[in-house]
Amino acid sequence: MFSAATRTALRAAARSTARNVATEAVAPAASSSEPQTARAEKLLKRFWKTVAVEKKPDGHYGVMLDKRTLKTPGGKPLLLKDHQLPVAVLIADEWENQYAVLKPHALPMTSITARALDGLHDASLREAVSKDLLRYLDTDTVCFHEEFPRALVKLQDEHWKPLLAWVSKTFDVEVKVYEGILGTKQPKETMEKLGAVVSQYDQFKLAAFERAVLASKSYLIALALVEGYFTTDEAAKAAHVEVQSQIDRWGEVEDTHDVDHQDVRVRLGSAALMLARKVSEAILKRYAFDEDKTTVLDFACGPGLVSQNLAPHCKRVVGVDLSKGMVDFFNKAVSDHGIDSSEMEAFQRDVLQDTDEELNGELFDVVVCSQSYHHIPDIDSITRALSRRLKPNGVLMVLDLDAENGFQNRLAKKMSKEDGEKFDQVVAHKGGFSKEELTANFEQSGRLTDIKVEPAFTMLLSEMKEIKGKHNWAEKVGGDDVELGLLIATGVRTA
């Protein structure tokens, strides 16, 4: 069972900012005379009970900790304009997702916003930062191209050449590509033009750009990210070309390459939190979770975002994934937040190869899988394997794309041949699933009854863009922003 402190922290992480539901305190309330961000940095412990987003009389949105407006380390109220409401929600989400042991690196949106308000509010300061960041352009990693080994050349061609072409065409500049470490200087006109672009950024966009430059070690990757050419996933891959080529050639160094890549992705984007929250809410509505009894298996758990949202309502959560990098990232997050592995842990497993003795023969009250079935060719075997992991009267829940929405099919038809081949390699069920297909899939398991398939929720593609790593999806399907629907299938294991 989760300890009181752990349960308090997880409960705060799982609840919506809009509800402003109080949780138990794990430390005394913050003093109103000291900025909460500064206090958090000192204590490294959660000291607040509630988190909310509140609209102020002047129209600004503030993030509230215990009904006090969150302040930056410089003492400024963290207030955002009406069009920045999504940023306020993400910041609130970060503070809700802080556990008993505070991890400042898990507050990226707070950090960027505080940087904008404290350090970039003045035009002269922004000018100085813009000029300082230009020094990264002369030694930008994407400008150093090698002719060997082939794995590196292939990745350069795939991730860097399209980026360089976009920069040249969009800003009408020449970007020099280097073949050695001498003479690494970009044309003066290029420096001036790109510098002028960045100098026009407001304080928030410049803060995001600065963070992206430092995270990727690339002026051009950061530019592509903030200008919308790259998604978070694309930017992370471009930043890891050289490391990835070493992995392809010599293999992955566990606990280094894979975790580092995931860390960069986390620093470059936070939108996946939104999806995990929606998935978890859909699951919680369909089972009477008991925080003292319920055990959960999260199949294809990834970094554990869904597990983290479900954990406050459970006695134990176990994640399973084929990717060692994802499993290590999951377990590192658990360890970093001071949670015992007996309460929350992930394992690298192939459920089709598992025997009844795997996971110590443990059976679960609930088994969940979110947005992975459409990648799996043989979902019938997977469903049978997952249903074996259920206790009698346990429930299997699968969330995946709704075929009636038809988005995946439209996307596939618009793809180039090359993109289509890559799409086919990773997406076995391009159209998602119909209610009838998921119903038949659950029925063939031979173990599930009371089968239901119904809409789970919908999201716009603009909300999903950072999550799925696809650039300009709406344009690819030939229309405006598109609504993407997910189904949830549930089945009860026979007693």
C-alpha positions in Angstrom: 0.0 0.0 0.0 1.2 3.5 -0.7 2.6 5.4 2.3 0.7 8.4 3.5 3.3 10.9 2.1 3.5 9.0 -1.2 -0.3 8.8 -1.6 -0.6 12.6 -0.9 2.0 13.5 -3.5 0.5 11.1 -6.1 -3.0 12.2 -5.4 -2.0 15.8 -6.1 -0.3 14.8 -9.3 -3.4 13.1 -10.6 -6.1 15.6 -10.0 -7.1 18.3 -12.4 -6.1 21.9 -11.8 -9.6 23.1 -12.7 -11.0 21.1 -9.7 -8.7 22.7 -7.1 -9.1 19.7 -4.8 -7.2 19.8 -1.6 -4.8 17.1 -0.6 -3.0 16.4 2.7 -0.1 18.6 3.4 3.3 17.1 3.4 5.0 20.2 4.8 4.0 23.5 6.3 2.4 26.1 4.1 4.7 28.6 2.3 5.3 32.0 3.7 3.6 34.7 1.7 6.7 36.9 2.0 8.9 34.5 0.0 8.4 33.5 -3.6 7.1 29.9 -3.8 9.6 29.1 -6.5 12.5 30.2 -4.3 11.1 28.4 -1.3 10.7 25.2 -3.4 14.4 25.5 -4.5 15.5 25.7 -0.9 13.3 23.0 0.7 13.1 20.6 -2.2 9.8 19.4 -0.6 6.2 19.9 -1.4 4.8 22.6 0.9 1.5 23.4 -0.7 -1.9 21.6 -0.5 -3.8 22.9 -3.5 -3.1 24.0 -7.1 -5.5 26.0 -9.3 -5.6 28.4 -12.2 -7.5 31.6 -11.5 -8.5 34.5 -13.7 -7.7 37.8 -12.2 -9.9 41.0 -12.4 -7.5 42.5 -14.9 -8.0 39.4 -17.2 -4.6 37.8 -16.5 -4.4 34.2 -15.4 -2.4 33.2 -12.3 -1.3 29.9 -11.0 -2.4 29.6 -7.4 -0.7 27.5 -4.7 -2.9 27.4 -1.6 -4.8 30.4 -3.0 -1.7 32.5 -3.3 -0.4 33.6 -6.7 2.8 31.7 -7.7 5.8 34.1 -7.9 9.0 33.8 -9.8 12.4 33.6 -8.0 12.6 37.3 -8.6 9.4 37.9 -6.7 7.2 38.8 -9.6 3.6 37.3 -9.7 3.5 34.7 -12.4 0.6 36.2 -14.4 -0.2 35.3 -18.0 -2.4 36.9 -20.6 -5.7 35.4 -21.9 -4.1 33.7 -24.9 -1.5 32.1 -22.6 -4.0 30.1 -20.6 -2.7 26.8 -22.0 0.7 27.8 -20.5 -0.8 28.6 -17.2 -2.5 25.2 -17.2 0.8 23.4 -18.0 2.6 25.2 -15.2 -0.2 24.3 -12.7 0.1 20.7 -13.9 3.8 20.7 -13.2 3.3 21.8 -9.6 0.5 19.3 -9.2 2.8 16.6 -10.4 5.5 17.4 -7.9 5.8 14.7 -5.3 7.0 14.7 -1.7 10.6 15.0 -2.8 10.7 18.1 -5.1 12.6 17.9 -8.4 13.2 21.3 -9.9 14.1 19.8 -13.3 10.5 18.7 -13.5 9.3 22.3 -13.8 10.4 23.2 -17.3 7.4 25.5 -18.2 7.7 27.3 -14.8 11.4 27.8 -15.4 10.9 29.2 -18.9 8.1 31.5 -17.8 10.1 32.7 -14.8 13.1 33.3 -17.1 10.8 35.4 -19.4 9.4 37.5 -16.5 12.5 37.9 -14.5 15.3 38.1 -17.1 13.8 39.1 -20.4 11.2 41.7 -19.5 13.4 44.6 -20.8 14.2 45.2 -24.5 17.9 45.8 -23.7 18.1 42.5 -21.9 16.5 40.6 -24.8 18.9 42.2 -27.2 21.9 41.1 -25.2 20.6 37.5 -24.9 19.8 37.4 -28.6 23.4 38.5 -29.5 24.9 36.0 -27.1 22.9 33.1 -28.5 24.3 33.9 -32.0 27.6 32.5 -31.0 26.1 29.0 -31.2 25.4 29.5 -34.9 29.1 29.5 -36.0 29.6 26.1 -34.3 26.1 24.7 -34.8 26.3 20.9 -34.8 24.0 20.5 -37.8 26.6 22.3 -39.9 29.4 19.7 -39.3 28.9 17.0 -41.9 30.9 13.8 -42.1 31.4 11.4 -45.0 31.8 8.4 -42.8 30.5 6.2 -41.2 27.4 5.4 -43.4 25.1 5.3 -40.4 26.0 8.9 -39.5 25.7 10.1 -43.1 22.3 8.6 -43.4 21.1 10.3 -40.2 22.6 13.6 -41.3 20.7 13.4 -44.6 17.5 12.4 -42.9 17.5 15.0 -40.1 19.9 17.8 -40.9 19.7 18.4 -44.7 15.9 19.1 -44.7 16.5 21.5 -41.8 19.2 23.4 -43.6 17.1 23.6 -46.7 14.2 25.0 -44.7 16.4 27.7 -43.0 17.9 28.7 -46.4 14.5 29.0 -48.1 12.5 30.5 -45.3 15.0 33.2 -44.3 16.7 33.6 -47.7 20.2 32.9 -46.2 23.2 30.8 -47.0 24.1 28.3 -44.4 27.7 27.0 -44.7 28.3 23.3 -44.1 31.7 22.5 -42.6 33.9 19.5 -43.4 36.5 20.3 -40.7 37.0 22.2 -37.4 38.8 25.1 -39.1 37.1 28.1 -40.7 33.8 27.5 -39.0 32.3 30.9 -39.6 28.9 31.6 -41.1 28.4 34.5 -43.6 27.9 37.9 -42.0 24.6 38.4 -43.9 23.3 35.0 -42.5 24.3 36.0 -39.0 22.6 39.4 -39.3 19.4 38.0 -40.9 18.9 35.2 -38.4 19.9 37.4 -35.5 17.3 39.9 -36.6 14.6 37.2 -36.6 15.4 36.2 -33.0 15.7 39.8 -31.9 12.0 40.4 -32.7 10.9 37.6 -30.3 8.9 38.7 -27.3 10.2 37.7 -23.8 8.3 34.4 -23.7 9.3 33.2 -27.2 12.9 34.2 -26.6 12.9 32.3 -23.3 11.7 29.2 -25.1 14.2 29.7 -27.9 17.1 30.1 -25.4 16.0 26.9 -23.6 15.9 25.0 -26.9 19.3 26.2 -27.9 20.8 25.1 -24.6 19.0 21.7 -24.6 19.9 20.9 -28.3 23.2 22.7 -28.5 22.0 24.1 -31.8 20.8 27.5 -32.9 19.1 26.1 -36.0 17.3 23.2 -34.3 16.0 25.7 -31.7 14.9 28.1 -34.5 13.0 25.3 -36.3 11.3 24.3 -33.1 10.0 27.7 -32.0 9.1 28.6 -35.6 7.0 25.5 -35.9 9.0 23.6 -38.5 10.1 20.9 -36.0 8.0 19.2 -33.4 9.5 18.3 -30.1 10.2 14.7 -31.2 11.8 15.9 -34.5 14.0 18.4 -32.7 15.1 15.7 -30.2 16.0 13.3 -33.0 18.0 16.1 -34.9 19.9 16.9 -31.7 20.9 13.2 -31.2 22.1 12.4 -34.7 25.7 11.9 -33.7 24.8 9.9 -30.6 22.3 7.8 -32.5 24.9 6.9 -35.1 27.2 5.6 -32.4 24.3 3.6 -31.0 23.5 2.1 -34.4 27.2 1.2 -34.9 28.3 0.0 -31.4 25.0 -0.5 -29.5 23.3 1.4 -26.7 25.0 2.2 -23.4 22.3 1.4 -20.9 21.4 4.2 -18.5 23.2 6.7 -20.7 22.1 7.0 -24.3 18.5 6.0 -23.9 17.8 8.0 -20.7 19.6 11.1 -22.1 17.4 11.0 -25.2 14.2 10.8 -23.1 15.5 13.6 -20.9 15.9 15.9 -23.9 12.4 15.1 -25.1 11.0 16.0 -21.7 12.9 19.3 -21.7 11.7 20.1 -25.2 8.0 19.4 -24.7 5.3 18.8 -22.2 2.1 18.2 -24.2 2.0 14.4 -23.5 0.9 15.3 -19.9 -2.4 16.5 -21.3 -3.1 13.2 -23.2 -2.1 11.1 -20.2 -4.5 13.0 -18.0 -7.4 12.4 -20.4 -6.6 8.7 -20.8 -6.4 8.3 -17.0 -9.7 10.1 -16.5 -11.4 7.8 -19.0 -10.0 4.7 -17.2 -11.0 6.0 -13.7 -14.6 6.5 -14.8 -15.0 2.8 -15.7 -13.7 1.0 -12.6 -14.3 1.4 -8.8 -10.6 1.9 -7.9 -9.7 1.3 -4.2 -6.5 2.9 -3.1 -5.9 0.2 -0.5 -6.6 -2.8 -2.7 -6.6 -2.2 -6.5 -3.5 -3.4 -8.4 -2.9 -2.3 -12.0 -0.8 -3.5 -14.9 0.0 -0.8 -17.5 0.9 -2.6 -20.7 3.2 -0.6 -23.2 3.6 1.8 -20.3 6.2 4.1 -22.0 7.6 6.7 -19.6 4.8 6.0 -17.1 2.6 9.1 -17.5 -0.6 7.1 -17.4 0.7 5.0 -14.5 1.5 8.2 -12.5 -2.0 9.5 -12.9 -3.6 6.2 -11.9 -1.2 5.5 -9.0 -3.0 7.7 -6.3 -6.0 5.5 -6.7 -4.2 2.2 -6.4 -2.3 0.0 -4.0 0.3 -1.0 -6.7 1.0 -0.2 -10.3 3.3 -2.3 -12.5 4.4 -1.1 -16.0 5.5 -3.4 -18.8 7.2 -2.3 -22.0 9.5 -3.8 -24.7 11.7 -0.7 -24.6 14.5 -0.8 -22.0 14.9 3.0 -22.4 11.2 3.6 -21.5 11.4 1.1 -18.6 14.5 2.8 -17.2 13.0 6.2 -17.6 9.8 5.0 -15.8 11.8 3.6 -12.9 14.1 6.6 -12.6 11.1 8.9 -12.3 9.7 6.6 -9.5 13.0 6.6 -7.7 13.6 10.3 -8.1 10.2 11.0 -6.5 10.9 8.8 -3.5 8.4 6.1 -4.3 9.1 2.6 -3.2 9.4 0.1 -6.0 6.9 -2.2 -4.3 4.3 0.5 -4.9 5.2 1.4 -8.5 7.7 -0.3 -10.9 8.2 -1.1 -14.5 9.7 -4.2 -16.2 11.0 -4.9 -19.7 8.8 -7.8 -20.9 7.3 -9.4 -24.0 3.9 -10.5 -22.8 3.6 -13.1 -25.6 6.7 -14.8 -24.3 5.8 -14.6 -20.6 5.0 -17.6 -18.6 2.6 -17.7 -15.7 5.7 -17.4 -13.4 6.7 -14.0 -14.9 6.2 -11.0 -12.6 6.1 -13.6 -9.8 2.8 -14.9 -11.1 1.1 -11.7 -10.1 -2.5 -11.1 -11.3 -4.1 -7.7 -11.4 -7.5 -6.1 -10.8 -7.1 -3.8 -13.8 -4.9 -4.1 -17.0 -4.7 -1.1 -19.2 -3.2 -0.3 -22.6 -3.3 3.2 -24.2 -2.7 3.9 -27.9 -0.5 0.9 -28.6 -2.9 -1.6 -30.2 -2.7 0.1 -33.6 1.0 -0.6 -33.7 0.5 -4.3 -33.0 -0.1 -6.7 -35.9 -1.5 -9.6 -33.8 -3.8 -7.9 -31.3 -5.7 -11.1 -30.7 -2.7 -12.8 -29.1 -2.0 -9.7 -27.0 -5.5 -9.5 -25.7 -5.4 -13.2 -24.7 -2.1 -12.7 -23.0 -3.3 -9.6 -21.1 -6.6 -11.3 -20.1 -4.5 -14.0 -18.5 -3.0 -11.4 -16.2 -6.4 -10.5 -14.7 -7.8 -11.7 -11.4 -11.3 -13.2 -11.6 -13.7 -10.3 -12.2 -10.7 -8.1 -13.1 -11.1 -5.6 -16.0 -9.1 -5.1 -19.2 -9.2 -1.6 -20.7 -7.8 -0.7 -24.1 -7.9 2.8 -25.5 -7.1 3.3 -29.2 -7.9 5.2 -32.4 -11.6 5.3 -33.5 -11.8 4.1 -37.2 -15.0 6.1 -37.7 -12.9 9.2 -37.3 -11.0 8.1 -40.4 -8.0 10.4 -39.7 -5.3 7.8 -40.0 -6.6 6.6 -43.3 -6.7 10.2 -44.6 -3.2 10.8 -43.4 -1.9 7.6 -45.0 -3.4 8.6 -48.4 -1.7 12.0 -48.3 1.8 10.6 -47.5 4.7 10.4 -49.9 5.8 6.9 -50.8 8.8 7.1 -48.5 6.7 8.4 -45.6 4.1 5.8 -46.3 6.6 2.9 -46.1 7.9 4.2 -42.7 4.2 4.6 -41.6 3.5 1.0 -42.6 6.5 -0.3 -40.6 5.2 1.1 -37.3 1.4 1.3 -37.7 -0.2 -2.1 -38.3 -3.8 -0.8 -38.2 -3.6 2.5 -40.0 -7.3 3.2 -39.7 -7.5 2.5 -36.0 -10.4 0.2 -34.9 -14.1 0.1 -35.2 -16.3 -0.8 -32.3 -17.0 -4.1 -33.9 -13.3 -5.0 -34.4 -12.5 -4.3 -30.7 -15.6 -6.2 -29.6 -14.6 -9.2 -31.7 -11.0 -8.9 -30.4 -12.2 -9.1 -26.8 -14.6 -11.9 -27.5 -12.0 -14.2 -29.1 -10.0 -14.1 -25.9 -12.4 -16.6 -24.4 -12.0 -15.1 -20.9 -13.8 -11.8 -21.1 -17.5 -11.0 -20.6 -19.6 -7.8 -20.2 -17.7 -6.4 -23.2 -18.3 -2.7 -24.0 -16.7 -0.4 -26.6 -17.5 3.3 -26.5 -16.0 6.7 -27.2 -13.4 7.6 -24.6 -12.6 11.3 -25.6 -11.6 13.4 -28.5 -8.6 15.7 -29.0 -7.7 18.2 -31.7 -4.6 17.5 -33.8 -3.2 20.8 -32.7 -3.2 19.4 -29.2 -1.7 16.1 -30.3 1.1 17.6 -32.5 3.9 17.5 -29.9 2.8 14.1 -28.7 2.9 12.3 -32.0 5.8 14.0 -33.5 4.1 14.7 -36.9 4.6 18.1 -38.5 1.6 19.8 -40.0 -0.8 16.9 -39.7 -3.8 19.0 -40.5 -2.2 20.1 -43.8 -1.3 16.5 -44.7 -5.0 15.5 -44.5 -6.0 18.6 -46.6 -8.0 20.6 -44.1 -8.1 22.6 -40.9 -7.5 21.4 -37.4 -9.0 17.9 -37.2 -10.6 16.1 -34.2 -9.1 12.8 -33.3 -11.3 10.3 -31.5 -10.3 7.5 -29.2 -12.4 4.4 -28.2 -12.2 2.5 -24.9 -12.9 -1.2 -24.8 -13.6 -2.9 -21.5 -14.1 -6.5 -20.6 -14.4 -8.4 -17.3 -12.6 -11.7 -16.8 -14.9 -14.5 -15.9 -14.7 -15.7 -12.4 
